[in-house]
Amino acid sequence: MTRNAALKVLNPILGLLLVNQLVTGMSHESLSHETYEWLHVGGGIVLALAAVGHLALNWKWVSRAYRRREA
């Protein structure tokens, strides 16, 4: 799988995970403790792993964008 194909899969997953964090965080009181733990805490761990993967796939851009330029 190419880098761009992987990003086309990973980016929507990241978006869904972010929405999951927002919705479960705002509806914490209406969810059972077990459901909250599974959705919010588990989703947060998966979100962190996906963010690391996203950063790894975009590392070339990150290093070019923030490289110190000589004056």
C-alpha positions in Angstrom: 0.0 0.0 0.0 1.4 3.4 -0.9 1.8 6.2 1.6 -1.1 8.2 0.0 -3.4 5.2 0.0 -2.6 4.6 3.7 -3.4 8.2 4.5 -6.7 8.0 2.6 -7.7 5.2 5.0 -6.1 6.6 8.1 -7.4 10.2 7.9 -11.1 9.4 8.0 -10.4 6.9 10.9 -8.7 9.7 12.7 -11.7 12.0 12.1 -14.1 9.3 13.4 -12.0 8.7 16.5 -11.9 12.5 17.2 -15.7 12.7 17.0 -15.9 9.6 19.2 -13.8 11.4 21.9 -16.0 14.5 21.7 -19.3 12.7 21.8 -18.4 10.3 24.6 -16.7 13.1 26.6 -19.8 15.2 26.4 -22.2 12.4 27.1 -20.2 10.9 30.0 -23.1 11.2 32.5 -25.6 9.4 30.3 -23.3 6.4 29.6 -22.7 3.5 31.9 -19.2 3.4 33.4 -18.3 0.3 31.4 -19.5 1.8 28.1 -17.7 5.0 28.8 -14.4 3.2 29.6 -14.7 1.1 26.5 -15.6 3.9 24.1 -13.7 6.9 25.5 -10.6 5.4 27.1 -10.2 2.7 24.5 -10.9 5.2 21.7 -8.3 7.5 23.1 -5.7 4.8 23.0 -6.5 4.0 19.4 -6.6 7.7 18.6 -3.1 8.1 20.0 -1.8 5.1 18.0 -3.4 6.4 14.8 -1.9 9.9 15.4 1.5 8.3 15.7 0.9 6.5 12.4 -0.3 9.7 10.8 2.8 11.5 11.9 5.1 8.7 10.7 3.4 8.7 7.3 3.9 12.5 7.1 7.3 12.7 8.6 9.0 13.8 5.4 6.7 16.8 5.2 7.1 17.6 8.9 10.9 17.5 8.7 10.9 19.8 5.7 8.4 22.2 7.1 10.2 22.7 10.4 13.8 22.3 9.3 15.9 25.2 10.4 16.8 27.4 7.5 20.2 29.0 7.2 20.1 32.8 7.0 
